[in-house]
Amino acid sequence: MRAVFLDRDSLDTGDLDFSALERVCGTLQYHAATERDEVCTRIQGAGIVISNKVMLDAETLRQAQELQLICIAATGTNNVDLDAARTRGLVVSNCRGYGTQSVAQHAIMLMLTVATSFNAYQRELRAGAWQQARQFCLLDHPIRELGGRVLGIVGYGELGRATAQLAQAFGMQVRIAALPGRPAGEGRVPLAELLSQVDVLSLHCPLTAETRGLIGAAELAAMKSDAILINTARGGLVDEAALVAALRRGRLGGAGVDVLSVEPPLAGNPLLVDDLPNLIVTPHNAWGSREARQRLVDQLVENVQAFIAGAPRRVVI
C-alpha cells in the first residue's frame, strides 16, 4: 500500500528515525510541506495519508478513491473533515500522549521564568546594568518562590496531571477547575471561584465552543494582581488583547504562553510586543523535545501496523 507524508518538516528537524515507519508502510513518499493546491495531486493513489496540519477537506477526500487510512501526526483532528471521512468509511487515527513530559516541563519553565523575572534580568545584564552596579547583585525586579503558592489547573487530563505532579515537587498546592458545562465537586472547583484563589493559573484544556475566550477581561480582573497565567494549550482560550491590557495596567503579575490564536502569526499578534518584562512567548514548541517527536513517529508506526492487522488503534472514527 502506497503511503504519503504531507508535511514531514512540521515535526522533523533531521533528528528523527523514520526507518520503522518506512518498513511498515512499504512505499512511503515524503513531502517537507504541502500547499492547499498540491494536496489532491499528492494523495492520488495513496492508501495511507499522514498529515500533521495539512487540511483534508470533503472534496479532497472525495477525490482520493484509493485512500483507506488517515494518520494524523498530532492529537488534534481539526485538519480532517471527520464527517466526510466517516461517509467514505475511512479510518482516522491520531497520536496521543507523546508530548506529556515535554509540555509539562515547558509549563513549569514558563512559571519559573516569569516568577523570577528572568527575562528582565537578562535584558539588564546585556545592557550592562550589573557591570555598572554599586552592589554585588541586582534586585530591581520581583523574584517569587513557587513553593507554597496555589496552582490552578484548567483541564486535568494527562497534560494537566503531569504539570501538577511537577509543580507539587516545588511545594505548590494544586487546585483543579471544573471546565465550563461540567459539574464541580469531586475535587473540582468552579473556575469563577478558583480565579481569586490561585497564584498561578495553567491552561491545559482543549479549544471548544465552550472554552473559546475562556480567560477574558473579567476573568483576568478576578485574579490576584500578582498572579501568573500560563497557557500551553490553545491560543483561542485567552483574549490576547485583554491579557496585554491587564499586564500593562499591573492587574496581573505576569504571563507565559506557548500558543497564539493564529499560528504562525503572519499578521502579527497583540502578545508579540517587546516592552512587557513580565510576558514570555514561546513559538508553540512546548511539545517539541526530540523524545516527544520520536514517540509521535513511533505511534504512527503502531497505528499503521494495527490498521494493516485489522484492529486499528487510537481511532478517531
N, C-alpha and C positions, 0 to 999 in steps of 0.2 A: 504494500500500500504506500502510495506516494504521500509524503508529508512536507509541509512548508511552514517555516517560522517567519512571520511577517516583520517582526521588529526586535531582532536579537540584541541590538545595541542598547535597548531600553533597560537591559539588566546585565549585560556583559561588557567588561572593560578589558577583555583579553586574559582574565584570570580564572575563568571557569572551565570545568571539564564537561564537555558535551558528548564524550565517547559513548556512554551508555545510552543516551537518547538517540544517537545515530544508529546504534546497533538495533534497538527495539523498533525504530521506525523503518529501517531498511534503506529507503531513499528519502533523504531529508535535505531540502533546499533552504538555505538561509538568506534572509534579506536584512541588512542593517536597519532599515526603516522602510515604511511603505506609505506613500501618499494615498489619499482617498481615491484618486482616479486610476491608481495602479492595482487596487485590491482585486477586482474581478478577474483581471488577466492573470494575476499571480496565483490565485487559488483554483483556477480551472484545472480539472483533472486530479486534484488532490483529495485524498480520502481523509486526511488529518490536517487541520489548520491550527497552528499555535500562534496566539496573539496575546500581547500584554495590553496595549492600549489602542491598537488599530480597530476601528469600528467595523462591525459585521452586521449590516442592517438587513431588512427583509428582502430588498431587491438583490443585494449581493448574495444572500443565502439561496434565493430562488434560482440564480444562475449557476450555482455550484452544484451541479447534478450528482457528482460522484462523492461529495462530502458526506462523511459519516460521523466524525468526531471533531469537536472544537475543544481544544485545551487552552484555557485562559491561564496565562503565566502571571497570575495575580490572584487576589482574593475577590476583589470587586468584579461584578458581572455587567456593569452598565455599558460596556462596549459591545455587547451582543444583544440583538433583538431576541429575547428568550421566547416570546410568543411565536415568532416566525420559526425559530429553531424547533420548538415543540410541534408546530404544524408539520414541519418537514420530517419529524421523527428523528432528529439529530440528538446525539448525546453531547452534553456540555459539562465539562469538568473544570473545576478551578483548583487553586492551591491554597492551603490554609496553614496557619501557624508557623510558617517558615521563618518569619522575622520577629518572633516574640521577644527574644532576648535582645536583639539589636534595637528594636523600638523602645523597649523598657529602659535600657541603659541610656538611650538618647533622651528620653523624657527626664531621667534623673540628671543627665548632663545639663539640660536646659535649666532645670531647677537650681542647680549649683551655680551655673554661670550667672543667672540673674540674682540669686541670693547673695553672691559675693561681689557683685558689681564688677565682674571680671573684665568685661569689655571696656568699661570706663577707666579702669586702672591700666589696661593695655594701651589705650589711647594716650593717657597721661605719660606713661613710660616712653612711648615712641616720640612724644612731644618734648621730652627732656625734663619733665616736672620732677622726677625723682633725682635726677642728676643735679638739679639746682636746689634741692630741698635743704632746709636748715636742720631738720630732724632725720633720724635714721630710717624712717618709714613714711609712707603716705597713708592717711586715713580720711581722705576727703569724701569718700562715698560709703554708704552704709554696707556693712557686712553682717549678714544674718545667718545664724545656725539653723539647720533643718531639724535637729534633734528637739523633740518636744512640740514641734509645730503640728498643726492639723492639716492633713492632706485629704481633699475631697476627690473622689474618683467618679467620673461620669462615664458609665459604660464598663461594667465589671465582668467583661468576658476574659478571654485568655490574656490579652494585652493589658487590660486594667489590673488583673490579678498579679501579673508579673511585675508591673510597676509598683503596685502596693507592697509586694514582697521585698523589693529592693529598698523602698522608702522606709519600711519598718526596720531594716538594718541600720538606718541612720537615726533610729529612735523616733520616727514620725508616728503620729496617731492617724489611723486611716478611717475615714467615714465614706460611705457609699451612697451615691444619689440614686433615687428612683427615676428612671427615664420617663419622659412625657408619655402619658397614656398607659403607664404601668403602675400597679399599686405599690404604695410604700409598705413598710413592715418587713419582717424577716431581715432586719439589719440595714434596710434601705430607707433613706430619709428623703422627703420631697425636696427637689432641687431648690425651690424658693426658700425653704427653711435652712438648707445647708449653706447657702451662699454666704451668709453673715458669720458662719462659724469657722470657715476654713482660712488657713494661711496660704495654702496653695490649692488651686483647682486644676486638675489634669483631665483632659478630654480624651476618651478612648472609644466613643460610640460611633456607629455608622451614620452617614448622612442620609436622612429620610425626609419625607414631607413633614414629619413631626419634629425632627431635630434641626431642620434648616433654620438658621438665625437663633439657635438656642441661647446663645450668650449675646445679648444686645445691650443697649444703653441702660435699661432698667436693671438688668442682672449685674452689670458692672458696678452700678451705683449701690447695689445692695451688698457688695463685697467690702471687706476691710480696705482702708486706704493704703495699707502696705502689703496687701495680698498679691500673690503672683498667679498669673494664668498661663497654663501650659496647654498647647494644642498640637498633638502628633497624630490626630485622627483625620479630619477633613476640614478644609478651609471654610466651607459654607456653614459650619457650625457657629461661626463667630461673625458678628457685624464688625468688619475690619475698620471702617471709619469711626465707629463708636469706640473701638478699642484705642485707636490713636488719640481720640479726643480725651478719653479717660486718663491716658498716660500723660498727656500734655497738661491736664488740669491737676495732676497729682492725686487723682482719685483711685489710682492703682499703683502698687509698688513696683510692678514690672510684668513682663510677658515674654514667653519663649514659644515660637511657633515654627513648625516644620512644614506647614501646608498653607496654601493660599486658595482663594475662591476660584481663581482661574490659573491653570498651570500649563505651560510656562507663562509667566506674567508679561506677555509681549506688549500689552498696552499699559504696563505699569500697575501699581497697587498702592493703596494708602499706607501699607506697612513697610514699603520699601523706602524708608527715609533714613537719613544718616545722622539725625540730630537728637535722637532719643537714646540716651545711655542705658536706659532700663528696658530696652527691647532688643531681642535677638531673633533673627530669622534665619533658618537653615533651609536649603533647597530641596525639600521633600526627599531627604536621603537618610531618614532615621532607620529605614528598613534595609539599608544598603550594605551591611557588612558582607565581606566575601563569604563568610559561613552561611549567612541567611540566603544569599543569592544562589549558592550551591545547593542548599536544601530545596530551594524552589525548583531548580533543574532536576534534582532527584525525584521530586514529587511529579514532575511532568513525565518522567520515565515510568513511575509507578502507575500513573493514570493511563498512559498508553498501553502498558502491559496488561492492566486489568481489563481494559476495553477489548483488547485482542483475545483475552481469555474468556470473554463473555460475561464478566462480572465487574462492570465499571465502578470506580471508586471516586470519592469526593464529587459525586454527581450533583449538579445544579438542577438539571432536568433530564 
